[in-house]
Amino acid sequence: MATETQSAADTRGERTVLTGKVTSAKMEKTIVVEVARLVQHNKYRRVVRIAKKFYAHDEKREAKPGDTVRIVASRPLSKLKRWRLKEVLTRGRVGPVSGTGERKP
C-alpha cells in the first residue's frame, strides 16, 4: 500500500511554483501575492513588466505585507484560492503609516 501511494506521487509530476511579493494579509489564512514577470510586447517587441495577483492559503498566518514568498499550486480551496504558501524567502519592511492625513503648513 505504501509503495502504491509513493509511486502515484512520483508520476503526478512537479507542482507549479511561483515567487512573488505579499501585497495583502488582511484575510483569515489568505494572502494576496503579486507575481511580476517580463514579457515581450507582441506588436512593439519591447519588454514590459506584467504583474498578476494570486490568492494563496497561509495556514499559520506567517506571511506579512512586503514579504517575498514562494507559493505552490494546489487543489481549489475556495472560489479564488488555488495556491498554498510554501515558504517565506525574505521579510519585507513596511513603512510607518501617517496618522491623521493632514497636511503641514
Chimera marker file (.cmm) of the C-alpha trace (Angstrom):
<marker_set name="trace">
<marker id="1" x="0.000" y="0.000" z="0.000" r="1" g="1" b="0" radius="0.5"/>
<marker id="2" x="2.802" y="2.411" z="0.874" r="1" g="1" b="0" radius="0.5"/>
<marker id="3" x="4.603" y="1.689" z="-2.404" r="1" g="1" b="0" radius="0.5"/>
<marker id="4" x="1.424" y="2.363" z="-4.407" r="1" g="1" b="0" radius="0.5"/>
<marker id="5" x="0.942" y="5.828" z="-2.917" r="1" g="1" b="0" radius="0.5"/>
<marker id="6" x="4.616" y="6.616" z="-3.275" r="1" g="1" b="0" radius="0.5"/>
<marker id="7" x="4.657" y="5.644" z="-6.959" r="1" g="1" b="0" radius="0.5"/>
<marker id="8" x="1.451" y="7.639" z="-7.599" r="1" g="1" b="0" radius="0.5"/>
<marker id="9" x="3.078" y="10.732" z="-6.089" r="1" g="1" b="0" radius="0.5"/>
<marker id="10" x="6.120" y="10.223" z="-8.307" r="1" g="1" b="0" radius="0.5"/>
<marker id="11" x="4.066" y="10.002" z="-11.508" r="1" g="1" b="0" radius="0.5"/>
<marker id="12" x="1.879" y="13.014" z="-10.656" r="1" g="1" b="0" radius="0.5"/>
<marker id="13" x="4.648" y="15.395" z="-11.687" r="1" g="1" b="0" radius="0.5"/>
<marker id="14" x="6.022" y="18.602" z="-10.297" r="1" g="1" b="0" radius="0.5"/>
<marker id="15" x="3.712" y="21.308" z="-8.994" r="1" g="1" b="0" radius="0.5"/>
<marker id="16" x="3.990" y="24.830" z="-10.330" r="1" g="1" b="0" radius="0.5"/>
<marker id="17" x="5.997" y="27.097" z="-8.034" r="1" g="1" b="0" radius="0.5"/>
<marker id="18" x="5.923" y="30.908" z="-8.213" r="1" g="1" b="0" radius="0.5"/>
<marker id="19" x="7.813" y="33.604" z="-6.323" r="1" g="1" b="0" radius="0.5"/>
<marker id="20" x="6.245" y="36.960" z="-5.528" r="1" g="1" b="0" radius="0.5"/>
<marker id="21" x="5.637" y="39.717" z="-3.020" r="1" g="1" b="0" radius="0.5"/>
<marker id="22" x="2.806" y="39.727" z="-0.470" r="1" g="1" b="0" radius="0.5"/>
<marker id="23" x="0.540" y="42.718" z="-1.049" r="1" g="1" b="0" radius="0.5"/>
<marker id="24" x="-2.183" y="41.912" z="1.493" r="1" g="1" b="0" radius="0.5"/>
<marker id="25" x="-2.526" y="39.648" z="4.516" r="1" g="1" b="0" radius="0.5"/>
<marker id="26" x="-5.759" y="41.059" z="5.968" r="1" g="1" b="0" radius="0.5"/>
<marker id="27" x="-7.913" y="37.976" z="5.378" r="1" g="1" b="0" radius="0.5"/>
<marker id="28" x="-8.154" y="34.906" z="7.585" r="1" g="1" b="0" radius="0.5"/>
<marker id="29" x="-5.464" y="32.436" z="6.445" r="1" g="1" b="0" radius="0.5"/>
<marker id="30" x="-5.313" y="34.026" z="2.992" r="1" g="1" b="0" radius="0.5"/>
<marker id="31" x="-2.625" y="36.198" z="1.443" r="1" g="1" b="0" radius="0.5"/>
<marker id="32" x="-2.507" y="38.035" z="-1.856" r="1" g="1" b="0" radius="0.5"/>
<marker id="33" x="0.762" y="37.524" z="-3.719" r="1" g="1" b="0" radius="0.5"/>
<marker id="34" x="1.758" y="39.689" z="-6.673" r="1" g="1" b="0" radius="0.5"/>
<marker id="35" x="3.994" y="37.909" z="-9.179" r="1" g="1" b="0" radius="0.5"/>
<marker id="36" x="5.787" y="40.157" z="-11.696" r="1" g="1" b="0" radius="0.5"/>
<marker id="37" x="7.285" y="38.842" z="-14.913" r="1" g="1" b="0" radius="0.5"/>
<marker id="38" x="8.865" y="40.294" z="-18.036" r="1" g="1" b="0" radius="0.5"/>
<marker id="39" x="7.131" y="39.694" z="-21.368" r="1" g="1" b="0" radius="0.5"/>
<marker id="40" x="7.910" y="40.906" z="-24.850" r="1" g="1" b="0" radius="0.5"/>
<marker id="41" x="5.127" y="43.030" z="-26.344" r="1" g="1" b="0" radius="0.5"/>
<marker id="42" x="3.602" y="41.355" z="-29.416" r="1" g="1" b="0" radius="0.5"/>
<marker id="43" x="3.472" y="44.422" z="-31.641" r="1" g="1" b="0" radius="0.5"/>
<marker id="44" x="6.273" y="46.675" z="-30.395" r="1" g="1" b="0" radius="0.5"/>
<marker id="45" x="8.746" y="43.975" z="-29.294" r="1" g="1" b="0" radius="0.5"/>
<marker id="46" x="9.589" y="45.955" z="-26.160" r="1" g="1" b="0" radius="0.5"/>
<marker id="47" x="9.972" y="44.132" z="-22.867" r="1" g="1" b="0" radius="0.5"/>
<marker id="48" x="7.162" y="45.084" z="-20.496" r="1" g="1" b="0" radius="0.5"/>
<marker id="49" x="6.576" y="44.173" z="-16.882" r="1" g="1" b="0" radius="0.5"/>
<marker id="50" x="3.325" y="42.322" z="-16.192" r="1" g="1" b="0" radius="0.5"/>
<marker id="51" x="2.070" y="41.708" z="-12.662" r="1" g="1" b="0" radius="0.5"/>
<marker id="52" x="-0.634" y="39.241" z="-11.658" r="1" g="1" b="0" radius="0.5"/>
<marker id="53" x="-2.178" y="38.656" z="-8.239" r="1" g="1" b="0" radius="0.5"/>
<marker id="54" x="-2.707" y="35.202" z="-6.769" r="1" g="1" b="0" radius="0.5"/>
<marker id="55" x="-4.674" y="34.245" z="-3.663" r="1" g="1" b="0" radius="0.5"/>
<marker id="56" x="-2.745" y="31.758" z="-1.526" r="1" g="1" b="0" radius="0.5"/>
<marker id="57" x="-3.572" y="29.784" z="1.619" r="1" g="1" b="0" radius="0.5"/>
<marker id="58" x="-1.416" y="30.672" z="4.647" r="1" g="1" b="0" radius="0.5"/>
<marker id="59" x="-2.424" y="28.225" z="7.396" r="1" g="1" b="0" radius="0.5"/>
<marker id="60" x="-0.132" y="29.614" z="10.130" r="1" g="1" b="0" radius="0.5"/>
<marker id="61" x="-0.521" y="33.281" z="9.091" r="1" g="1" b="0" radius="0.5"/>
<marker id="62" x="3.237" y="33.730" z="8.932" r="1" g="1" b="0" radius="0.5"/>
<marker id="63" x="3.456" y="35.960" z="5.828" r="1" g="1" b="0" radius="0.5"/>
<marker id="64" x="3.164" y="39.727" z="6.229" r="1" g="1" b="0" radius="0.5"/>
<marker id="65" x="2.808" y="42.501" z="3.613" r="1" g="1" b="0" radius="0.5"/>
<marker id="66" x="6.111" y="43.212" z="1.891" r="1" g="1" b="0" radius="0.5"/>
<marker id="67" x="7.482" y="39.681" z="2.339" r="1" g="1" b="0" radius="0.5"/>
<marker id="68" x="8.872" y="37.778" z="-0.622" r="1" g="1" b="0" radius="0.5"/>
<marker id="69" x="7.298" y="34.320" z="-0.637" r="1" g="1" b="0" radius="0.5"/>
<marker id="70" x="7.210" y="31.130" z="-2.662" r="1" g="1" b="0" radius="0.5"/>
<marker id="71" x="3.766" y="29.656" z="-3.446" r="1" g="1" b="0" radius="0.5"/>
<marker id="72" x="2.865" y="26.268" z="-4.896" r="1" g="1" b="0" radius="0.5"/>
<marker id="73" x="-0.179" y="25.210" z="-6.912" r="1" g="1" b="0" radius="0.5"/>
<marker id="74" x="-2.817" y="23.145" z="-5.088" r="1" g="1" b="0" radius="0.5"/>
<marker id="75" x="-6.377" y="21.956" z="-5.478" r="1" g="1" b="0" radius="0.5"/>
<marker id="76" x="-9.100" y="24.619" z="-5.411" r="1" g="1" b="0" radius="0.5"/>
<marker id="77" x="-9.520" y="25.755" z="-1.797" r="1" g="1" b="0" radius="0.5"/>
<marker id="78" x="-12.184" y="28.427" z="-2.436" r="1" g="1" b="0" radius="0.5"/>
<marker id="79" x="-13.587" y="30.480" z="-5.283" r="1" g="1" b="0" radius="0.5"/>
<marker id="80" x="-10.278" y="32.276" z="-5.888" r="1" g="1" b="0" radius="0.5"/>
<marker id="81" x="-7.655" y="30.310" z="-3.920" r="1" g="1" b="0" radius="0.5"/>
<marker id="82" x="-5.650" y="27.784" z="-5.945" r="1" g="1" b="0" radius="0.5"/>
<marker id="83" x="-2.248" y="28.238" z="-4.266" r="1" g="1" b="0" radius="0.5"/>
<marker id="84" x="-0.573" y="27.408" z="-0.934" r="1" g="1" b="0" radius="0.5"/>
<marker id="85" x="2.247" y="29.206" z="0.821" r="1" g="1" b="0" radius="0.5"/>
<marker id="86" x="5.390" y="27.108" z="0.614" r="1" g="1" b="0" radius="0.5"/>
<marker id="87" x="7.914" y="29.337" z="2.371" r="1" g="1" b="0" radius="0.5"/>
<marker id="88" x="8.779" y="32.905" z="3.257" r="1" g="1" b="0" radius="0.5"/>
<marker id="89" x="12.023" y="33.817" z="1.490" r="1" g="1" b="0" radius="0.5"/>
<marker id="90" x="12.699" y="37.311" z="2.839" r="1" g="1" b="0" radius="0.5"/>
<marker id="91" x="10.951" y="39.563" z="5.297" r="1" g="1" b="0" radius="0.5"/>
<marker id="92" x="9.818" y="42.872" z="3.877" r="1" g="1" b="0" radius="0.5"/>
<marker id="93" x="9.786" y="46.269" z="5.501" r="1" g="1" b="0" radius="0.5"/>
<marker id="94" x="6.581" y="48.225" z="5.567" r="1" g="1" b="0" radius="0.5"/>
<marker id="95" x="6.995" y="51.921" z="6.295" r="1" g="1" b="0" radius="0.5"/>
<marker id="96" x="5.010" y="53.685" z="9.030" r="1" g="1" b="0" radius="0.5"/>
<marker id="97" x="1.555" y="54.900" z="8.114" r="1" g="1" b="0" radius="0.5"/>
<marker id="98" x="0.952" y="58.611" z="8.656" r="1" g="1" b="0" radius="0.5"/>
<marker id="99" x="-1.597" y="59.235" z="11.384" r="1" g="1" b="0" radius="0.5"/>
<marker id="100" x="-4.191" y="61.882" z="10.524" r="1" g="1" b="0" radius="0.5"/>
<marker id="101" x="-3.537" y="62.576" z="6.865" r="1" g="1" b="0" radius="0.5"/>
<marker id="102" x="-3.438" y="66.330" z="7.485" r="1" g="1" b="0" radius="0.5"/>
<marker id="103" x="-1.018" y="68.476" z="5.560" r="1" g="1" b="0" radius="0.5"/>
<marker id="104" x="1.554" y="70.529" z="7.390" r="1" g="1" b="0" radius="0.5"/>
<marker id="105" x="1.749" y="74.260" z="6.518" r="1" g="1" b="0" radius="0.5"/>
<link id1="1" id2="2" r="1" g="1" b="0" radius="0.2"/>
<link id1="2" id2="3" r="1" g="1" b="0" radius="0.2"/>
<link id1="3" id2="4" r="1" g="1" b="0" radius="0.2"/>
<link id1="4" id2="5" r="1" g="1" b="0" radius="0.2"/>
<link id1="5" id2="6" r="1" g="1" b="0" radius="0.2"/>
<link id1="6" id2="7" r="1" g="1" b="0" radius="0.2"/>
<link id1="7" id2="8" r="1" g="1" b="0" radius="0.2"/>
<link id1="8" id2="9" r="1" g="1" b="0" radius="0.2"/>
<link id1="9" id2="10" r="1" g="1" b="0" radius="0.2"/>
<link id1="10" id2="11" r="1" g="1" b="0" radius="0.2"/>
<link id1="11" id2="12" r="1" g="1" b="0" radius="0.2"/>
<link id1="12" id2="13" r="1" g="1" b="0" radius="0.2"/>
<link id1="13" id2="14" r="1" g="1" b="0" radius="0.2"/>
<link id1="14" id2="15" r="1" g="1" b="0" radius="0.2"/>
<link id1="15" id2="16" r="1" g="1" b="0" radius="0.2"/>
<link id1="16" id2="17" r="1" g="1" b="0" radius="0.2"/>
<link id1="17" id2="18" r="1" g="1" b="0" radius="0.2"/>
<link id1="18" id2="19" r="1" g="1" b="0" radius="0.2"/>
<link id1="19" id2="20" r="1" g="1" b="0" radius="0.2"/>
<link id1="20" id2="21" r="1" g="1" b="0" radius="0.2"/>
<link id1="21" id2="22" r="1" g="1" b="0" radius="0.2"/>
<link id1="22" id2="23" r="1" g="1" b="0" radius="0.2"/>
<link id1="23" id2="24" r="1" g="1" b="0" radius="0.2"/>
<link id1="24" id2="25" r="1" g="1" b="0" radius="0.2"/>
<link id1="25" id2="26" r="1" g="1" b="0" radius="0.2"/>
<link id1="26" id2="27" r="1" g="1" b="0" radius="0.2"/>
<link id1="27" id2="28" r="1" g="1" b="0" radius="0.2"/>
<link id1="28" id2="29" r="1" g="1" b="0" radius="0.2"/>
<link id1="29" id2="30" r="1" g="1" b="0" radius="0.2"/>
<link id1="30" id2="31" r="1" g="1" b="0" radius="0.2"/>
<link id1="31" id2="32" r="1" g="1" b="0" radius="0.2"/>
<link id1="32" id2="33" r="1" g="1" b="0" radius="0.2"/>
<link id1="33" id2="34" r="1" g="1" b="0" radius="0.2"/>
<link id1="34" id2="35" r="1" g="1" b="0" radius="0.2"/>
<link id1="35" id2="36" r="1" g="1" b="0" radius="0.2"/>
<link id1="36" id2="37" r="1" g="1" b="0" radius="0.2"/>
<link id1="37" id2="38" r="1" g="1" b="0" radius="0.2"/>
<link id1="38" id2="39" r="1" g="1" b="0" radius="0.2"/>
<link id1="39" id2="40" r="1" g="1" b="0" radius="0.2"/>
<link id1="40" id2="41" r="1" g="1" b="0" radius="0.2"/>
<link id1="41" id2="42" r="1" g="1" b="0" radius="0.2"/>
<link id1="42" id2="43" r="1" g="1" b="0" radius="0.2"/>
<link id1="43" id2="44" r="1" g="1" b="0" radius="0.2"/>
<link id1="44" id2="45" r="1" g="1" b="0" radius="0.2"/>
<link id1="45" id2="46" r="1" g="1" b="0" radius="0.2"/>
<link id1="46" id2="47" r="1" g="1" b="0" radius="0.2"/>
<link id1="47" id2="48" r="1" g="1" b="0" radius="0.2"/>
<link id1="48" id2="49" r="1" g="1" b="0" radius="0.2"/>
<link id1="49" id2="50" r="1" g="1" b="0" radius="0.2"/>
<link id1="50" id2="51" r="1" g="1" b="0" radius="0.2"/>
<link id1="51" id2="52" r="1" g="1" b="0" radius="0.2"/>
<link id1="52" id2="53" r="1" g="1" b="0" radius="0.2"/>
<link id1="53" id2="54" r="1" g="1" b="0" radius="0.2"/>
<link id1="54" id2="55" r="1" g="1" b="0" radius="0.2"/>
<link id1="55" id2="56" r="1" g="1" b="0" radius="0.2"/>
<link id1="56" id2="57" r="1" g="1" b="0" radius="0.2"/>
<link id1="57" id2="58" r="1" g="1" b="0" radius="0.2"/>
<link id1="58" id2="59" r="1" g="1" b="0" radius="0.2"/>
<link id1="59" id2="60" r="1" g="1" b="0" radius="0.2"/>
<link id1="60" id2="61" r="1" g="1" b="0" radius="0.2"/>
<link id1="61" id2="62" r="1" g="1" b="0" radius="0.2"/>
<link id1="62" id2="63" r="1" g="1" b="0" radius="0.2"/>
<link id1="63" id2="64" r="1" g="1" b="0" radius="0.2"/>
<link id1="64" id2="65" r="1" g="1" b="0" radius="0.2"/>
<link id1="65" id2="66" r="1" g="1" b="0" radius="0.2"/>
<link id1="66" id2="67" r="1" g="1" b="0" radius="0.2"/>
<link id1="67" id2="68" r="1" g="1" b="0" radius="0.2"/>
<link id1="68" id2="69" r="1" g="1" b="0" radius="0.2"/>
<link id1="69" id2="70" r="1" g="1" b="0" radius="0.2"/>
<link id1="70" id2="71" r="1" g="1" b="0" radius="0.2"/>
<link id1="71" id2="72" r="1" g="1" b="0" radius="0.2"/>
<link id1="72" id2="73" r="1" g="1" b="0" radius="0.2"/>
<link id1="73" id2="74" r="1" g="1" b="0" radius="0.2"/>
<link id1="74" id2="75" r="1" g="1" b="0" radius="0.2"/>
<link id1="75" id2="76" r="1" g="1" b="0" radius="0.2"/>
<link id1="76" id2="77" r="1" g="1" b="0" radius="0.2"/>
<link id1="77" id2="78" r="1" g="1" b="0" radius="0.2"/>
<link id1="78" id2="79" r="1" g="1" b="0" radius="0.2"/>
<link id1="79" id2="80" r="1" g="1" b="0" radius="0.2"/>
<link id1="80" id2="81" r="1" g="1" b="0" radius="0.2"/>
<link id1="81" id2="82" r="1" g="1" b="0" radius="0.2"/>
<link id1="82" id2="83" r="1" g="1" b="0" radius="0.2"/>
<link id1="83" id2="84" r="1" g="1" b="0" radius="0.2"/>
<link id1="84" id2="85" r="1" g="1" b="0" radius="0.2"/>
<link id1="85" id2="86" r="1" g="1" b="0" radius="0.2"/>
<link id1="86" id2="87" r="1" g="1" b="0" radius="0.2"/>
<link id1="87" id2="88" r="1" g="1" b="0" radius="0.2"/>
<link id1="88" id2="89" r="1" g="1" b="0" radius="0.2"/>
<link id1="89" id2="90" r="1" g="1" b="0" radius="0.2"/>
<link id1="90" id2="91" r="1" g="1" b="0" radius="0.2"/>
<link id1="91" id2="92" r="1" g="1" b="0" radius="0.2"/>
<link id1="92" id2="93" r="1" g="1" b="0" radius="0.2"/>
<link id1="93" id2="94" r="1" g="1" b="0" radius="0.2"/>
<link id1="94" id2="95" r="1" g="1" b="0" radius="0.2"/>
<link id1="95" id2="96" r="1" g="1" b="0" radius="0.2"/>
<link id1="96" id2="97" r="1" g="1" b="0" radius="0.2"/>
<link id1="97" id2="98" r="1" g="1" b="0" radius="0.2"/>
<link id1="98" id2="99" r="1" g="1" b="0" radius="0.2"/>
<link id1="99" id2="100" r="1" g="1" b="0" radius="0.2"/>
<link id1="100" id2="101" r="1" g="1" b="0" radius="0.2"/>
<link id1="101" id2="102" r="1" g="1" b="0" radius="0.2"/>
<link id1="102" id2="103" r="1" g="1" b="0" radius="0.2"/>
<link id1="103" id2="104" r="1" g="1" b="0" radius="0.2"/>
<link id1="104" id2="105" r="1" g="1" b="0" radius="0.2"/>
</marker_set>
